């Protein structure tokens, strides 16, 4: 990751609503800064319930939509209108409400199957670093579709995308950006809410090599109180 920091920064909020408000405001601010500095904002989005609430607030906060470029960290190999598709969620709560040019919204064509979609999506990724990568944390510590016990694609000479055929959660076929490509960013935010995430975050703060911690060793981590481990002996 392109950052001078070598440790995580933890942002704790009282509830998921406060977390979503602060997160949406931070994304909008970073967009303004990137557009002022470089004329564009290249954002990788995450799926899931926690970021959904933040995305729903962005139409009120964002501006200069013609300068936004969106990518996905991962996608499930399902039909485009399946309710479990990350792209459908994004379109419903956010993208249908703002004038980002369609050519700058890069959904993963996961309906083509994992192998073809991974190959095709690698070709649309920018050659430069993203401005911001948004990621979630699963109860098992996975992030994007990088699960424990699998290859996370951390080698920088490896593919930028990974075709997954045996994901630990349904559906088994998915496409994910590789770990190194997610790290090739100016900033990285993780998001987690609810007591179900506490075990994974405890492991992270203890220094255990879960996927999220490995991909984001210097990321900002945005949590609500329910997800925050209160006592973590030997925490980093």
Beta strands, then each sheet from edge to edge (+ up, - down):
strand 1: 9-13
strand 2: 41-45
strand 3: 68-72
strand 4: 74-76
strand 5: 105-106
strand 6: 130-136
strand 7: 161-164
strand 8: 174-177
strand 9: 185-192
strand 10: 220-224
sheet 1: 1+ 10+ 9+ 6+ 2+ 3+ 5+
sheet 2: 4+ 8- 7+
end
